[in-house]
Amino acid sequence: MRPTAKFSISFGLVTIPVAAYSATDTTASVSFVRIHTADGGRVRNQPVCSLEDVEIPTEEIGRGYQADGDTVVPLSDEDLDALPLPTAKTLTILAFVDGGAIDPLQMDKGYYLSADGAAAAKPYVLLREAMERHRRVGLGKVALHGRETLAMIRPVEDALVMQILLWPDQIRPMEGVLPEGEAALGTKEVAAAESLMDSYGELSEDDVHDHYREALEEIVAAKLAHREPDFETAEEAPAAQVMDLMAALQDSVRAAKKSRGEETGAEPATVTALTGHPARGPAKKGAAKQSATKKTAAKRAGTRSAEAKKSAGTKKSATARTTRTTKATAADKAAKTTKATGRKTTAAKKTASKPRRRAG
C-alpha cells in the first residue's frame, strides 16, 4: 500500500512521525457507469472551461474557493501551505476520553497509522500500549486533504488507527424523525423483545458476504454468455404486516431457535390484542385452535356423558333384574310354605275326623 499522507502525532513533548494508509477499499463495492440508452455508448464527464467552452487537460485544472455569487477566488498549493495552522503537518492530541463517549454518527473514513522511520518505533509502541492499558482513545485535529478535521486515535491489535470524525455541527438534528405521540409498552412486551435479542446468534461469514455484488456479477456473466442467470433459490421473506406485537415477538423467538436447530416446544403463542387494532393473521389461527380445543373438549365430555348414561342404564337394568329375581324367589318360597302349611292343615283335619277307639 502507498501512504495517502504523512504527518506527526504530538503527544505532549513527544513527537511521533507516522504515515497514514487508507483502511477501507471502496473499489470492491458495486459501481455503474452511465450509458446512452439508445446505442449503449458511454456518457463521459468532460472537463470543459465555462468561459472558452473547450475541453482542458488535467495539468491545467486547479482549485478555487467560490465566494458570494459567481465570484471564484483561485487558491494555489503555496497558499494552502502558508496557512498558519499547527495541524497542517501535525496531529495534536487534545484529550484522552472513553471510546464509548464518541457518537458513531461522527465517524468517517479510517486510516492505518505506521511508524515513519526507526526512531518513531518506540514512541509509537509507547502511545499504543498506554491507550490499551488505560482504555482510552485520543482526540485531536489534523489538516488532511486540504481541510482541517477532527480525528480519533485508538489502538487496534498491534497498530494505531486514525478515525476521521465529523464536526458536531455536521450532525443533523432529529427533528421530524421521532414517532408522534407516546407508545405505551408493557413489561411483557419488553421482556419478549429482550428474549428475542438473546435468541440471536453470532454473525457468520455468510452474513457479512456481499450477495448483491455476487448476484450482479452473475447477471453480467449471463448476458455476456447469452444465457439465463443461475441464482440459488432462497426462501422469500414474509411480507411485513400490522399484527399483534406480542405474538410477533414470540413467533420470532421460536423462528430464531428453530433456525439454530433448538427445540421450541409446542406451547402456542399468547395473543394480546393491541388497543384499537383487532388481532389478525396469527390471532385468527390462535382463535381457531381455541375453538377446535373447545369442540374436542365438548366431544370428549359428550362421550363421557354417553358412557356414564350407558353405565347408569346397565346398573339400573341389573338392579331391576336382581329385584325381579329376588321377588320371584320370595314368591316361590311363600308358595311352597303355603302348600306345606295347607298339607299339614288337611292332615290335621283328617286325623281329627277319625273316631277314636275306646279302651276295653
ChimeraX attribute file (.defattr): number of C-alpha atoms within 10 A of each C-alpha:
attribute: neighborCount
match mode: 1-to-1
recipient: residues
	/A:1	5
	/A:2	8
	/A:3	14
	/A:4	12
	/A:5	15
	/A:6	16
	/A:7	19
	/A:8	21
	/A:9	23
	/A:10	17
	/A:11	16
	/A:12	9
	/A:13	6
	/A:14	12
	/A:15	16
	/A:16	23
	/A:17	23
	/A:18	24
	/A:19	18
	/A:20	21
	/A:21	19
	/A:22	16
	/A:23	14
	/A:24	11
	/A:25	7
	/A:26	8
	/A:27	7
	/A:28	9
	/A:29	9
	/A:30	12
	/A:31	8
	/A:32	5
	/A:33	7
	/A:34	11
	/A:35	12
	/A:36	9
	/A:37	9
	/A:38	6
	/A:39	7
	/A:40	9
	/A:41	10
	/A:42	11
	/A:43	11
	/A:44	9
	/A:45	7
	/A:46	10
	/A:47	13
	/A:48	12
	/A:49	11
	/A:50	8
	/A:51	6
	/A:52	8
	/A:53	9
	/A:54	10
	/A:55	11
	/A:56	13
	/A:57	9
	/A:58	8
	/A:59	6
	/A:60	6
	/A:61	10
	/A:62	10
	/A:63	11
	/A:64	12
	/A:65	10
	/A:66	11
	/A:67	9
	/A:68	7
	/A:69	6
	/A:70	7
	/A:71	10
	/A:72	12
	/A:73	10
	/A:74	11
	/A:75	12
	/A:76	10
	/A:77	10
	/A:78	8
	/A:79	9
	/A:80	13
	/A:81	12
	/A:82	9
	/A:83	10
	/A:84	8
	/A:85	13
	/A:86	12
	/A:87	21
	/A:88	21
	/A:89	17
	/A:90	21
	/A:91	28
	/A:92	20
	/A:93	19
	/A:94	13
	/A:95	12
	/A:96	17
	/A:97	16
	/A:98	11
	/A:99	15
	/A:100	9
	/A:101	8
	/A:102	14
	/A:103	12
	/A:104	9
	/A:105	12
	/A:106	16
	/A:107	16
	/A:108	12
	/A:109	13
	/A:110	19
	/A:111	20
	/A:112	19
	/A:113	22
	/A:114	20
	/A:115	20
	/A:116	17
	/A:117	11
	/A:118	8
	/A:119	11
	/A:120	17
	/A:121	15
	/A:122	11
	/A:123	17
	/A:124	22
	/A:125	15
	/A:126	11
	/A:127	19
	/A:128	20
	/A:129	16
	/A:130	13
	/A:131	18
	/A:132	16
	/A:133	9
	/A:134	11
	/A:135	14
	/A:136	18
	/A:137	22
	/A:138	21
	/A:139	23
	/A:140	21
	/A:141	21
	/A:142	23
	/A:143	18
	/A:144	18
	/A:145	10
	/A:146	10
	/A:147	10
	/A:148	13
	/A:149	17
	/A:150	20
	/A:151	27
	/A:152	23
	/A:153	27
	/A:154	22
	/A:155	21
	/A:156	12
	/A:157	9
	/A:158	10
	/A:159	15
	/A:160	23
	/A:161	22
	/A:162	22
	/A:163	20
	/A:164	22
	/A:165	23
	/A:166	17
	/A:167	12
	/A:168	11
	/A:169	7
	/A:170	10
	/A:171	11
	/A:172	8
	/A:173	8
	/A:174	7
	/A:175	6
	/A:176	7
	/A:177	7
	/A:178	7
	/A:179	7
	/A:180	7
	/A:181	6
	/A:182	6
	/A:183	7
	/A:184	6
	/A:185	8
	/A:186	10
	/A:187	9
	/A:188	10
	/A:189	16
	/A:190	13
	/A:191	13
	/A:192	20
	/A:193	19
	/A:194	13
	/A:195	15
	/A:196	19
	/A:197	13
	/A:198	11
	/A:199	16
	/A:200	13
	/A:201	11
	/A:202	7
	/A:203	8
	/A:204	8
	/A:205	7
	/A:206	8
	/A:207	9
	/A:208	8
	/A:209	10
	/A:210	12
	/A:211	11
	/A:212	11
	/A:213	14
	/A:214	12
	/A:215	15
	/A:216	13
	/A:217	14
	/A:218	16
	/A:219	17
	/A:220	12
	/A:221	15
	/A:222	14
	/A:223	12
	/A:224	9
	/A:225	10
	/A:226	9
	/A:227	10
	/A:228	11
	/A:229	16
	/A:230	11
	/A:231	10
	/A:232	7
	/A:233	6
	/A:234	6
	/A:235	6
	/A:236	6
	/A:237	6
	/A:238	6
	/A:239	5
	/A:240	6
	/A:241	8
	/A:242	10
	/A:243	17
	/A:244	21
	/A:245	17
	/A:246	22
	/A:247	22
	/A:248	19
	/A:249	20
	/A:250	20
	/A:251	17
	/A:252	18
	/A:253	21
	/A:254	18
	/A:255	16
	/A:256	19
	/A:257	17
	/A:258	12
	/A:259	11
	/A:260	11
	/A:261	9
	/A:262	11
	/A:263	10
	/A:264	12
	/A:265	7
	/A:266	6
	/A:267	6
	/A:268	11
	/A:269	16
	/A:270	14
	/A:271	19
	/A:272	14
	/A:273	16
	/A:274	12
	/A:275	8
	/A:276	6
	/A:277	10
	/A:278	11
	/A:279	19
	/A:280	15
	/A:281	11
	/A:282	16
	/A:283	20
	/A:284	12
	/A:285	11
	/A:286	17
	/A:287	13
	/A:288	12
	/A:289	13
	/A:290	12
	/A:291	12
	/A:292	12
	/A:293	12
	/A:294	12
	/A:295	12
	/A:296	12
	/A:297	12
	/A:298	12
	/A:299	12
	/A:300	12
	/A:301	12
	/A:302	12
	/A:303	12
	/A:304	12
	/A:305	12
	/A:306	12
	/A:307	12
	/A:308	12
	/A:309	12
	/A:310	12
	/A:311	12
	/A:312	12
	/A:313	12
	/A:314	12
	/A:315	12
	/A:316	12
	/A:317	12
	/A:318	12
	/A:319	12
	/A:320	12
	/A:321	12
	/A:322	12
	/A:323	12
	/A:324	12
	/A:325	12
	/A:326	12
	/A:327	12
	/A:328	12
	/A:329	12
	/A:330	12
	/A:331	12
	/A:332	12
	/A:333	12
	/A:334	12
	/A:335	12
	/A:336	12
	/A:337	12
	/A:338	12
	/A:339	12
	/A:340	11
	/A:341	12
	/A:342	12
	/A:343	12
	/A:344	11
	/A:345	12
	/A:346	11
	/A:347	12
	/A:348	11
	/A:349	11
	/A:350	9
	/A:351	11
	/A:352	10
	/A:353	9
	/A:354	8
	/A:355	7
	/A:356	8
	/A:357	6
	/A:358	5
	/A:359	4
	/A:360	3
